[in-house]
């Protein structure tokens, strides 16, 4: 049985493009801390290639973890979060729920880079939501709420707890995830 976090290939391709956009917004944080390390940039490129149909599912899945050490090698917590955003975007080819991971890590990277700006994360989330097409919103809406399904990235683990979990819940509420009517939840 397929996980409800997987989604259809068409939905994953749409979400991969949105996730790549989210990750690309914070790529500079990684590149400033780790000049010359292009692993996150390549991951975002693969997410875009998968999203546009230029990279087959099997090939995208095979490459999704390439360069995963970039976050461990990053020079700052913000840079590590930016690298994780890129890695999550590249993993959308395998499971659509990784799009929320990409957005969550991107917003977290912004917060870590601007710790004195209490609105930085909220502003980034607002951009992410505003940049969604209706098809992306529908794809995200069809995912289970973070922490309610154990069979993927939205199950137990890093995306569920702490600030990252709060960010992802905020995005999911904004798109109406978990609400059968599809209207954003209060």
C-alpha positions in Angstrom: 0.0 0.0 0.0 1.3 3.5 -0.9 1.7 6.1 1.8 -0.8 9.0 1.7 2.4 11.1 1.9 3.6 9.9 -1.6 1.0 11.6 -3.9 0.7 11.1 -7.6 3.6 11.6 -9.9 1.9 14.7 -11.4 1.3 16.2 -7.9 4.9 15.4 -6.9 6.2 17.2 -10.0 4.1 20.3 -9.2 5.2 20.3 -5.5 8.9 19.8 -6.5 8.9 23.1 -8.4 7.3 24.9 -5.5 9.7 23.2 -3.0 12.7 24.2 -5.2 11.6 27.8 -5.2 11.3 27.7 -1.4 14.8 26.2 -1.1 16.3 28.5 -3.7 15.3 31.6 -1.6 17.7 30.5 1.2 20.5 29.0 -1.0 22.6 32.1 -0.5 22.8 31.4 3.3 24.5 28.1 2.5 26.7 29.4 -0.3 27.9 32.3 1.9 29.0 29.9 4.6 30.3 27.2 2.3 31.7 28.8 -0.9 32.4 26.4 -3.6 30.1 23.7 -2.3 27.4 23.3 -5.0 25.6 20.2 -3.6 22.5 22.2 -2.4 22.4 24.1 -5.7 22.6 20.8 -7.6 19.8 19.3 -5.4 17.6 22.3 -6.3 18.4 21.8 -9.9 17.4 18.1 -9.7 14.1 19.1 -8.0 13.4 21.6 -10.9 14.4 19.0 -13.5 12.1 16.5 -12.0 9.3 19.0 -11.6 9.6 20.1 -15.3 9.6 16.4 -16.5 13.2 16.5 -17.6 14.3 13.9 -15.0 12.6 10.6 -14.8 11.2 9.4 -11.4 13.6 6.5 -11.1 16.7 8.7 -11.8 15.5 11.4 -9.5 14.9 8.9 -6.7 18.4 7.4 -7.3 20.0 10.8 -6.9 17.8 12.3 -4.1 20.4 11.7 -1.3 23.4 12.7 -3.4 25.2 15.4 -1.4 23.2 14.9 1.8 26.4 15.6 3.8 26.1 19.3 2.8 24.1 20.1 5.9 26.6 18.3 8.2 29.4 20.3 6.5 27.7 23.7 6.7 29.4 26.5 8.4 26.4 27.7 10.5 22.9 26.5 11.6 21.2 28.7 9.1 23.4 27.3 6.3 22.6 23.7 7.5 18.9 24.5 7.4 19.3 25.9 3.9 21.1 22.7 2.8 18.3 20.6 4.3 15.7 22.6 2.4 17.5 21.8 -0.8 17.7 18.1 0.1 14.0 18.0 1.0 13.2 19.6 -2.3 15.2 16.9 -4.2 13.4 14.2 -2.3 9.9 15.3 -3.4 10.4 12.9 -6.4 10.1 10.1 -4.0 7.4 11.4 -1.6 5.4 14.6 -2.0 5.4 15.3 1.7 9.1 16.4 1.4 7.8 19.6 -0.1 6.6 20.7 3.3 10.1 19.7 4.6 11.7 22.0 2.1 9.4 24.9 3.0 9.8 24.3 6.7 13.6 24.2 6.6 13.7 27.3 4.3 11.6 29.2 6.8 13.8 27.9 9.7 16.9 29.0 7.8 15.5 32.5 7.6 14.7 32.5 11.3 18.2 31.3 12.2 19.8 33.9 9.9 17.8 36.7 11.5 17.3 35.8 15.1 16.5 39.4 16.1 13.7 39.7 13.6 10.7 38.0 15.2 8.7 38.4 12.0 11.3 36.8 9.7 9.8 33.3 9.7 6.2 34.6 9.4 7.3 36.7 6.4 8.9 33.7 4.7 5.8 31.5 5.3 3.6 34.3 3.8 5.8 34.3 0.7 5.7 30.5 0.5 1.9 30.5 0.7 1.5 33.4 -1.8 3.8 31.6 -4.3 1.6 28.5 -4.4 -0.5 27.8 -7.4 -4.0 26.4 -6.7 -2.6 23.0 -7.9 0.2 23.1 -5.3 -2.2 24.2 -2.6 -4.5 21.2 -3.5 -1.5 18.8 -3.5 -0.4 20.0 0.0 -4.0 20.0 1.2 -4.2 16.3 0.4 -1.3 15.4 2.6 -2.0 14.2 6.2 -1.3 16.7 9.0 2.2 16.5 10.3 2.5 13.9 13.0 -0.6 11.9 12.1 0.7 9.4 9.6 3.8 7.3 10.5 4.6 6.2 7.0 6.8 9.1 5.7 8.5 12.3 6.5 5.5 13.8 8.2 5.6 11.0 10.8 7.8 10.8 13.8 11.0 12.7 13.4 12.6 16.1 12.7 9.6 17.6 10.7 7.2 17.0 13.6 8.8 18.6 16.6 10.0 22.0 17.7 10.0 25.0 15.6 10.1 23.0 12.4 6.9 21.2 13.3 5.3 24.6 14.2 6.3 26.0 10.8 4.9 23.0 8.9 1.7 23.1 10.9 1.3 26.8 10.1 1.7 26.1 6.3 -0.7 23.1 6.5 -3.4 25.2 8.3 -3.0 28.0 5.8 -3.8 25.6 2.9 -6.6 23.8 4.8 -4.9 20.5 5.3 -6.9 18.2 7.5 -10.1 20.0 6.8 -12.4 18.0 4.5 -14.1 21.2 3.2 -10.7 22.5 1.9 -11.1 25.8 3.6 -8.2 27.2 5.5 -8.4 26.3 9.2 -8.4 29.0 11.8 
